Every structure is written in C-alpha cells, then in structure tokens.
Amino acid sequence: MNDLIKQWKDNFGVVIANDILAKEKKSLIGRYISEPCADGHAYYQIIKATKSTVTIQVITNIGDDWILPYWGKKTTIPRKYAEESIKSREQLNKIFSKSHAEKLI
C-alpha cells in the first residue's frame, strides 16, 4: 500500500508542477481545478482554452480519482468559473501556508 500512496503523491506532484509551469507562462492550459466530491475532491486539468470557455479533463492516479457526474471525464465549462476556482485555491493555499509559517516562528 505504501508504494501506491507514494505513486499517488508523485503523480500529484506532477500535476502541481504543471500548474506552476502554466501559471509562469500565464496560460490556463495545464492549470488544475478541484471540486468537492463525496469525502474528497475531483481534480480536473485544463486542456484547452478559448476566450469564454475551457475544456477540462479528469486527473486520475492521484488518489480517489473522483469523477463528477455532472462533468464526467471531460467537458467544457465557462472560463470565468475556472479562473475563479484557481484564484480561490491560490488564496486558500496562501492563507494556510502563511498560518503554518507563523506557527513555526
């Protein structure tokens, strides 16, 4: 089981690395969004972007691999929704990393 968990963590590390690289390039393609699902989250990567929409595809081999019934494995959603989701995730990460850093001081 430990090998499987390590593989999931390594795979999610690739997702994060792609997200960081896409952010540095100021591209939505390669960024990821997550949606609450059951006892975790469903993760989707943006694979195509237009002015008004993005196409997302479920990310697998990172844990529970939830697939949202209303999105399925691949779909197109409003670009604004994806941008807001990414912004919200980044703000939460910033808050939690800051509070963690404060605990270390």
N, C-alpha and C positions, 0 to 999 in steps of 0.2 A: 504493500500500500504506500509506503514512503516513496518508492520510485514513481508511482503515479502522481502523487502530490507534488513531487519535485518537477515532474514533467509539466503539470498544470501551471506551476509558478513560473517555470521557464517560458512557457508559451505566453502567459500573460505579460511577462517581461518584454517579449517581442511586440505585443500589442501596444504597450506603453512606449516602447522605443519608436514605433511607427507613428504614434500620436505626437510625440515630441518632435520628430523629424518633420511631420506635416505642419505642425504649428510654426516651426522655424522657417519653413518655406511659405508660410501664410496661405496654406492650402487646406481645404476641408477634406480632401481625399486623403485617407489614411487616419483621420481622426476617428475616435470612437464615442459612442453614446451608450448609456445604460438606462434601463427602465426597471423599476421594481417588479418582481415577479415571484410569487409564492414566498419562499423563505430566503430569497436572494435577489439577484438581478439578471436580466437578459442583456447581453452585450452585443452591439452591432457596430460594424465598421462602415464608414462612408466610403463607397467605391466609385461614385460618380456625383458630380455637382453641376447644376445649372444656376441661373440667376434666381430661380424661385423654388427649386426642389433639390433634394439629394436622394440618391439611391443608396440604401443600406443593406448589408448582408450580415446575418448572424455570425458571431465568432464562436467557434467550437474548440474543444480540447483545452478548456481553461477552468473546468470545474463542473458545475451542474449542467451547463450548456442549455439554459432555459431558452425556449423559443416562444415568443408572444403569439397567441392565437390570432390577434388582430393584425399582426405584421407578417407572420410566417417567417420563412428563411430569408426572404429577400423582398424588398418593397421600396416604394418611393414615398417620401414624406416631405412636408414643407421645409425649406431651407432654414427659415426663421426658427422653427421648432428645434432643429438640430443645433443651430448656433446657440440658442438659449440653453439647451441641455449641456452643451460643452462649457459654456460660461458658468453655469451653476455648479458643475462638477469642479471646475478650476477654483471657484470661490470657496467651496467647501474644503477642498484639499488645502488651500491656503490657510483657512481658519484652523483646521485641525493640525497642520504642520506647525503653525505658529504657537498654538497652545501646547503642543508637545515640546517644542523648543523651550518655552517658558518654564515648563516643569523640570527641564534639565538644568536650569540656571539656579 
